[in-house]
Amino acid sequence: MRVAYVDDTKQRGRRRDMGQLVALGAAIFDEEQIQPFAQAFRALYDEFDVPHGVELKWSNPQGRNWWAESDANRAKQTPMRERVLELAQQHDVRVIVVVWDEGGGVATAGGDGPEDGVIKFMFERISAQLENARQRGLIVFDKPGGDHRDEDNWLTGRADMVRLGTEYVKPNAIVTQILTAPSHLHPHLQLADLIAGSVTAAVAGNRYGLALAPLVKPMMCINFWSYIGGTGLKIYPDRVNNLHHWVLGEDTFMRRGSGVTLPYASWRYSDDDGL
């Protein structure tokens, strides 16, 4: 059994002609690694002398941000992020990130807008990873904003996808409907937040995200040909797929069983990274 913890992020693109990025990040755990990771995560807080109630998020609320209260606190944030990603590697976490560039000129994917589209892309990739490993699992999202009725509507809107599957995946691997949980009680969701935020920031061209990308890359799921593009990192639409080269250093993108050499002349960012 595996558990995929998922969180979302929205960030402003910094590259040429890039719009807002709508994204999800997933940290997928083998069940036997869930408790050991949580214990190691809390031990790290003790090592850095950080209160256990402080969340290690990519973007912190301005009104209650412990990290910004002093220079000493602020100095701990990047080293802790790096150590948490190293802990994730040590606990065999697998990573999937889905990013939709709203400046890419495509408003829907199969009728779904960005928020619903990235959820479907993520569900399909988590399901495929579980099926390929002959495993079953469940998906836990960070609690969405709003009240209980908003959360119920959000979950109801995903029920048919889990029950019926999609055009590309059957409903075999996910054993129950999507669950939600508060991130302050689950270090695994805080890791998902860090993964979603840092990788999306790297795609956006943010130097802080680019600095963390090498720590996330070894955990990203790969396809049959051992490439991350389209599997561990899905960027939509296709015309921005050269970013797999500029962000991850990949020289090939697989499409329908054949490879496209990156950077590809017909896609955006073929001559440079857009920064």
C-alpha positions as CSV (number, residue, x, y, z in Angstrom):
1,M,0.0,0.0,0.0
2,R,1.2,3.5,-0.8
3,V,-0.1,6.9,0.2
4,A,0.2,10.0,-2.0
5,Y,0.1,13.3,-0.1
6,V,-0.8,16.2,-2.4
7,D,-0.8,20.0,-2.1
8,D,-1.4,22.8,-4.5
9,T,0.3,26.1,-5.4
10,K,-0.2,29.1,-7.7
11,Q,2.8,31.2,-8.7
12,R,3.6,34.0,-11.1
13,G,5.7,32.9,-14.0
14,R,8.9,34.9,-14.4
15,R,10.0,33.6,-17.8
16,R,9.2,35.4,-21.1
17,D,5.5,35.0,-22.1
18,M,4.7,32.8,-19.1
19,G,1.5,33.4,-17.2
20,Q,0.3,32.3,-13.8
21,L,1.2,28.7,-12.9
22,V,-1.4,26.4,-11.4
23,A,0.2,23.3,-9.9
24,L,0.1,20.3,-7.7
25,G,2.9,18.3,-6.0
26,A,2.7,14.8,-4.7
27,A,4.9,13.0,-2.2
28,I,4.2,9.2,-2.5
29,F,5.1,7.1,0.5
30,D,5.3,3.3,1.0
31,E,3.2,2.7,4.0
32,E,6.2,1.4,6.1
33,Q,8.0,4.7,5.6
34,I,5.1,7.0,6.8
35,Q,5.8,6.8,10.5
36,P,9.6,6.8,10.3
37,F,9.6,10.0,8.1
38,A,7.3,11.8,10.5
39,Q,9.6,10.9,13.4
40,A,12.7,12.1,11.5
41,F,10.8,15.3,10.5
42,R,10.0,16.1,14.1
43,A,13.6,15.3,15.2
44,L,14.8,17.8,12.6
45,Y,12.7,20.5,14.3
46,D,14.4,19.7,17.6
47,E,17.8,19.8,15.9
48,F,17.1,23.3,14.5
49,D,15.3,24.4,17.6
50,V,12.1,25.2,15.8
51,P,8.7,25.0,17.6
52,H,6.8,21.9,16.5
53,G,3.7,23.9,15.7
54,V,5.5,25.9,12.9
55,E,4.8,24.6,9.4
56,L,7.6,24.3,6.9
57,K,5.7,25.8,3.9
58,W,7.0,27.1,0.7
59,S,4.9,30.3,1.1
60,N,4.0,31.4,4.6
61,P,1.0,33.5,5.7
62,Q,2.1,37.0,6.3
63,G,0.0,37.4,9.5
64,R,1.5,34.4,11.3
65,N,5.0,33.7,9.9
66,W,7.4,32.5,12.6
67,W,10.2,32.3,10.0
68,A,10.1,36.0,9.4
69,E,10.1,37.1,13.1
70,S,13.9,37.3,13.3
71,D,17.0,37.0,11.2
72,A,17.9,33.9,13.2
73,N,14.6,32.2,12.3
74,R,14.9,33.2,8.7
75,A,18.4,31.8,8.5
76,K,17.0,28.3,9.4
77,Q,14.4,28.1,6.7
78,T,16.5,27.2,3.6
79,P,18.8,24.6,5.5
80,M,15.7,23.0,6.9
81,R,14.0,22.8,3.5
82,E,17.2,21.1,2.1
83,R,17.3,18.7,5.0
84,V,13.6,17.7,4.7
85,L,14.2,17.0,1.0
86,E,17.2,14.9,1.9
87,L,15.0,13.0,4.5
88,A,12.5,12.4,1.8
89,Q,15.1,10.7,-0.4
90,Q,16.3,8.6,2.5
91,H,12.7,7.4,3.1
92,D,12.2,6.4,-0.6
93,V,9.6,9.1,-1.4
94,R,8.5,9.3,-5.0
95,V,7.5,12.7,-6.4
96,I,5.1,13.9,-9.1
97,V,4.5,17.5,-10.0
98,V,1.9,18.8,-12.4
99,V,2.2,22.5,-13.7
100,W,-0.2,24.3,-15.9
101,D,1.0,27.5,-17.5
102,E,-2.0,29.8,-18.0
103,G,0.1,31.8,-20.4
104,G,0.5,28.8,-22.7
105,G,-2.5,29.7,-24.8
106,V,-4.6,26.7,-23.9
107,A,-7.6,27.4,-21.7
108,T,-8.9,23.8,-21.2
109,A,-7.7,20.2,-21.4
110,G,-10.6,17.9,-22.4
111,G,-13.0,20.5,-21.1
112,D,-11.3,21.0,-17.8
113,G,-9.9,24.3,-16.7
114,P,-6.5,24.6,-14.9
115,E,-7.7,23.7,-11.4
116,D,-9.6,20.6,-12.5
117,G,-7.1,19.8,-15.2
118,V,-4.1,19.5,-12.9
119,I,-6.1,17.3,-10.5
120,K,-6.9,14.9,-13.4
121,F,-3.3,14.9,-14.6
122,M,-2.1,14.1,-11.1
123,F,-4.7,11.4,-10.5
124,E,-3.7,9.7,-13.8
125,R,0.0,9.7,-12.9
126,I,-0.4,8.5,-9.4
127,S,-2.7,5.7,-10.6
128,A,-0.2,4.7,-13.3
129,Q,2.7,4.6,-10.9
130,L,0.7,2.4,-8.6
131,E,-0.4,0.1,-11.4
132,N,3.1,-0.2,-12.8
133,A,4.4,-1.2,-9.3
134,R,1.4,-3.6,-8.9
135,Q,0.5,-1.6,-5.8
136,R,-2.7,0.0,-4.5
137,G,-3.0,3.2,-2.6
138,L,-4.9,6.3,-1.5
139,I,-4.6,10.0,-2.1
140,V,-4.6,12.6,0.7
141,F,-5.0,16.3,-0.2
142,D,-4.3,19.2,2.1
143,K,-7.7,20.6,3.2
144,P,-9.0,23.1,0.7
145,G,-9.9,26.6,1.7
146,G,-13.4,27.5,2.8
147,D,-15.9,26.0,5.1
148,H,-17.2,22.4,5.4
149,R,-19.7,22.9,2.6
150,D,-17.0,24.1,0.3
151,E,-14.8,21.1,1.2
152,D,-17.7,18.7,0.6
153,N,-18.4,20.2,-2.8
154,W,-14.7,20.0,-3.7
155,L,-14.6,16.3,-2.8
156,T,-17.9,15.5,-4.5
157,G,-16.5,17.1,-7.7
158,R,-13.7,14.5,-7.7
159,A,-15.9,11.5,-6.8
160,D,-16.7,10.3,-10.3
161,M,-13.0,10.5,-11.4
162,V,-12.0,8.2,-8.6
163,R,-15.0,5.9,-9.0
164,L,-14.9,5.6,-12.9
165,G,-11.4,6.5,-13.8
166,T,-10.5,8.7,-16.7
167,E,-9.9,8.3,-20.5
168,Y,-6.4,7.1,-19.7
169,V,-6.6,5.2,-16.4
170,K,-9.0,2.7,-14.9
171,P,-10.2,3.0,-11.3
172,N,-8.1,0.0,-10.2
173,A,-5.3,1.4,-8.1
174,I,-6.9,4.0,-5.8
175,V,-8.8,2.1,-3.1
176,T,-11.1,4.9,-1.8
177,Q,-12.3,8.4,-2.5
178,I,-9.8,11.3,-2.1
179,L,-9.3,12.2,1.5
180,T,-8.4,15.6,3.0
181,A,-6.4,16.4,6.1
182,P,-4.9,19.5,7.8
183,S,-1.2,20.0,6.9
184,H,-0.2,21.1,10.4
185,L,-0.9,17.6,11.7
186,H,0.9,15.8,8.8
187,P,4.6,16.4,8.0
188,H,4.0,14.4,4.7
189,L,1.6,17.2,3.5
190,Q,4.2,19.8,4.5
191,L,6.7,17.9,2.3
192,A,4.1,17.9,-0.5
193,D,3.8,21.7,-0.1
194,L,7.5,22.1,-0.3
195,I,7.7,19.9,-3.4
196,A,4.9,21.7,-5.1
197,G,6.2,25.1,-4.2
198,S,9.9,24.5,-5.0
199,V,9.4,22.7,-8.3
200,T,6.8,25.1,-9.5
201,A,9.1,28.0,-8.6
202,A,11.9,26.3,-10.6
203,V,9.5,26.1,-13.6
204,A,8.6,29.7,-13.0
205,G,12.2,30.8,-13.1
206,N,12.5,31.6,-9.4
207,R,16.2,31.1,-8.3
208,Y,15.2,29.7,-4.9
209,G,13.2,27.0,-6.6
210,L,16.0,26.3,-9.1
211,A,18.4,25.9,-6.2
212,L,16.3,23.1,-4.7
213,A,15.5,21.3,-7.9
214,P,18.6,19.1,-7.8
215,L,17.4,17.7,-4.4
216,V,13.9,16.9,-5.8
217,K,15.0,15.5,-9.2
218,P,16.3,12.1,-7.9
219,M,12.8,11.4,-6.3
220,M,10.8,12.2,-9.4
221,C,9.0,9.3,-11.1
222,I,10.3,8.3,-14.5
223,N,8.8,6.6,-17.5
224,F,9.9,3.4,-19.3
225,W,12.8,5.2,-21.0
226,S,14.0,6.6,-17.6
227,Y,12.9,10.2,-18.4
228,I,11.1,12.4,-15.9
229,G,9.3,14.6,-18.5
230,G,5.6,14.0,-18.7
231,T,5.8,11.5,-15.8
232,G,7.5,12.9,-12.7
233,L,7.0,16.4,-14.0
234,K,4.0,17.2,-16.3
235,I,4.0,20.7,-17.8
236,Y,1.0,21.8,-19.7
237,P,0.6,22.7,-22.5
238,D,3.1,20.9,-24.8
239,R,4.5,24.1,-26.2
240,V,6.4,24.7,-22.9
241,N,7.9,21.3,-22.7
242,N,11.4,22.6,-23.4
243,L,11.4,23.6,-19.7
244,H,12.1,19.9,-19.0
245,H,15.5,20.7,-20.5
246,W,16.1,24.1,-18.8
247,V,14.8,23.0,-15.3
248,L,15.9,19.3,-15.2
249,G,18.6,19.1,-17.8
250,E,16.8,16.4,-19.8
251,D,17.8,16.1,-23.5
252,T,14.8,14.1,-24.7
253,F,11.1,14.2,-24.3
254,M,9.1,11.1,-25.1
255,R,5.9,11.4,-27.1
256,R,3.8,8.4,-28.2
257,G,6.8,6.1,-28.0
258,S,9.2,8.3,-29.9
259,G,11.7,10.8,-28.6
260,V,11.9,14.5,-29.3
261,T,15.3,16.1,-28.8
262,L,15.3,19.0,-26.4
263,P,15.3,21.9,-26.8
264,Y,12.8,21.4,-29.6
265,A,12.6,24.2,-32.2
266,S,8.8,24.3,-32.5
267,W,8.3,24.8,-28.8
268,R,8.7,27.9,-26.6
269,Y,12.1,28.5,-25.0
270,S,14.0,26.7,-27.8
271,D,16.8,29.2,-27.9
272,D,17.1,30.1,-24.2
273,D,15.3,29.6,-20.9
274,G,13.2,32.7,-21.1
275,L,14.9,34.5,-18.2
